């Protein structure tokens, strides 16, 4: 139950930050979790050239998607579409 709530919160944040529909965001979350083998509860410490933070694996993945969309000519919708397409193969 707690994992579902955590994923739902993250999907809501992804929809807002990525400016995508909530249903697209929810489907994308499932693809991201499956494709990258993410455990939404596993704590992680991310440190690289653009940020240094402690969070969980799912939040770190979403932060990387947001970073890519902010710094390269691709939106969150394009990134999540590519992840979803790759997850089906």
C-alpha positions, 0 to 999 in steps of 0.5 A: 500500500505504501509503495502505491502511494509513493508511486502515485505521488511521484507520478503526480510530480512527473505530470506537473513538472513534465507537463504531461497528462496524469494518465500518461505519467502513471503509465510512464511510472510503471515503465520506468520502474520495470525498465530500470528495476527501480525500487521506490523505497530504496534510498539512494544518494545521487551525486554528480555535476548537477546535483547532490541529494539523498532521496529514493531511486524513483525520485532520482530517476525523475530528477534525471528525466527533468534534468535532461528535458531542461538541458536538451531538446527533448521533453519529458513526454519524449523521454517517457515515450522512449522508455515505455517503448523500450520496456515493451521489447 
